[in-house]
């Protein structure tokens, strides 16, 4: 029951259809309702109200006359406002103030402080400019409200050409600046950063000691990895099994030139024992290394990393989702021990620019190593950095206090998946198939799945908006509750088979329970309306699909309506390819797999992915279920669709990735969102580096070149044209109100006959 | 689980005829503050099984002075609507069970969510 929990002050909404003097067209509620684009993110009336009031020029509510271009900008601005509210908790206001939020003008968009400051400064004197790291917006406060108004009028919808990218800015007034990350986050446990550990002379000596040109593999094991350059001394670290060949030491031990440095480490009590393995990594601008934990069983606790050359930003991630970004200046020593070495992953996102504290009178003289404490930030161009990582080979199994990340202590990887299933012929088999290939999968991928399901579909919203106030709505197969809050005037209750997804609904303040769609524990004829969006195609026999429809019909009151969406076999309809197909499937290569890493989406929503065609799973006999290749047309109705799980990251929106396609693959996943104008990107965080060679000792075993993300398979029966209609036609007491194709789905609206007795 | 939701839920165990209303045995109940929307409450009332609501509120010890019968002309009776609003939308069962009145089968409520899944043999 979403709507009463929101702070709504008006029970209903009434539009004043006043004409402002001199204006022409009115936009009535009906007109607006017909226009799906108005129902952007939430399809709520707040958006609508915001739109009409946010004309920005003081027009009276309900009266808007705009050119097409203006309307487009206005729409995008509102969409941006809405996304800001929904995902960042930033509340915009139509009333002019001195402070504006500049959507798409953030560090997360590749916009530097200098560039934005210059553009904004033209409108008037700036008081403050706040740019939080990784965020797709900035806050600007002008000395005067007049300057803010000027900026709002002149810059809204304008393109800003930056070094890194070109963005379209959308400005809205705010009453207060949200400062999420004012509190300084402590460094991970066991992590110590010592700046100026070596002098410039020492740095030069060390860099010279590394001979990259040597091709003599007897002495060193120089590997031409796809991106950064790597060289090993003492023992070779192998990227194919993420471990060290302890019985085969390299001819070349740690260079003599490193001894003074090591002695200093001992003297300063960073280590007790001298390391016997050295890995040198050289990163050019745009290169990085994906997040990983150094293999427990290969190396002892303390790991020393000396940064030479340019500064960089290293990101530490805790399994619980915490992220700490640490600036590593040149000539600094990083000591990783304990939790920071055994549990947190560390990585360097492949980028050309890092967000670092800005120099200048406003920044403190000694900035905290972690970026969260700073709001005065800017971009720093990367340069060549060489890291020397010293480790001690471990000869006994690791007995650390972090077994979850420990390869000595955890069981080896689960056995490979069982042989592919066949189409079931009875309920029991069907239930088992669905348990394995639907329910278990959704429970496992719930939060990732939920993060990719953030935009309600306009036509579903439209259906919901036509329901009368006070209607009882059941969303059977509600997933993450995407539709439960769309129409705040109805009493919406959701149910889903996945407990994990239902919990997400509860977190969002909706009423939901766990149940099967074939046996919904609601009273017969208790609902004014039902929706079943992308659910019935998970049932593996026609009988069960019919039963699902029957259950929906049972729930309806006479005169009530149900909306059903299922995935269509025909992804191209009336010469229009669905969004699911629109992205061309990439030529699959293992490294690209690692680069994109994002999961595919059914139904043409955000994010792209390619999957491997697992030839060995495709069977000649018809009854075996084949694995589908994402983003391609379907060639069979019953299939398994891969889902590549990505941990804890929100997906970069499909549209924003289009610009990345041409880039070098290694850059692709590093480009942050292009912001609000182009799509509903909810995250400005750069995704994990797509670099190919994790030195990860974690349970995700993989070949060195291939992404370590686990793959799940979901069962689908995709419907042919007319099939859904026919299925519903078999039910007594319902009539087909409407039937259509919507972005790769077949859809029907059913109405329960009046005077029906079920 | 709010009582508005409870009012709609029923036991669907195989063979059960009188599975409604489900009995509530709560070990943790919360009362939230929810914006009062008189029109919304007023519209919900005709969709409710009033006696089931009263019974549920009783079981939770949250009935207060909610009348056993619907008062006439409640649409404009703000005081009454507020009482209804409270039991319907503000009272929430966080932990407990829902019990089928006929078969005794218990459905757990955990972190506010009822799990109504039946085992294969109950379907």
Contacts between the chains, C-beta under 8 A, distances in Angstrom:
chain1	res1	chain2	res2	distance
A	1	B	2	6.3
A	1	B	4	6.3
A	1	B	5	7.7
A	1	B	89	6.2
A	3	B	37	7.5
A	3	B	40	7.4
A	4	B	34	4.8
A	4	B	35	5.1
A	4	B	36	7.7
A	4	B	37	5.4
A	4	B	40	6.5
A	4	B	89	5.6
A	5	B	32	7.8
A	5	B	34	5.7
A	5	B	35	7.2
A	6	B	35	7.4
A	7	B	35	6.3
A	8	B	35	5.9
A	8	B	37	7.1
A	9	B	35	7.9
A	11	B	37	4.7
A	11	B	38	6.8
A	11	B	39	4.8
A	11	B	40	6.6
A	12	B	39	6.4
A	428	B	120	7.7
A	431	B	120	6.8
A	469	B	39	7.2
A	469	B	40	7.6
A	469	B	43	6.1
A	470	B	39	7.9
A	470	B	40	6.7
A	470	B	43	2.8
A	470	B	44	6.4
A	470	B	47	7.5
A	472	B	8	7.2
A	472	B	47	5.7
A	489	B	40	7.3
A	491	B	4	6.6
A	491	B	40	8.0
A	491	B	44	6.2
A	491	B	47	7.5
A	493	B	5	5.6
A	493	B	8	6.5
A	495	B	116	7.5
A	497	B	117	7.6
A	499	B	113	7.5
A	499	B	115	6.7
A	502	B	113	5.5
A	503	B	111	6.7
A	503	B	113	6.4
A	506	B	111	6.7
A	506	B	112	5.2
A	506	B	113	5.4
A	511	B	1	7.2
A	511	B	2	5.9
A	511	B	4	7.3
A	511	B	5	4.6
A	512	B	113	6.7
A	513	B	1	7.1
A	513	B	5	7.3
A	513	B	9	7.2
A	513	B	113	6.0
A	513	B	114	4.4
A	513	B	115	7.0
A	513	B	116	5.5
A	514	B	113	6.4
A	514	B	114	7.2
A	514	B	115	4.3
A	514	B	116	6.2
A	514	B	117	5.7
A	515	B	115	7.9
A	515	B	116	4.1
A	515	B	117	6.0
A	516	B	117	6.2
A	516	B	118	7.3
A	518	B	123	7.9
A	519	B	12	5.1
A	519	B	118	6.1
A	519	B	123	6.1
A	520	B	12	7.4
A	521	B	9	5.4
A	521	B	10	5.6
A	521	B	11	6.8
A	521	B	12	4.6
A	521	B	116	4.4
A	522	B	8	5.3
A	522	B	9	6.6
A	522	B	10	6.6
A	523	B	8	6.4
A	523	B	10	4.9
A	523	B	20	6.2
A	526	B	8	5.6
A	526	B	47	7.8
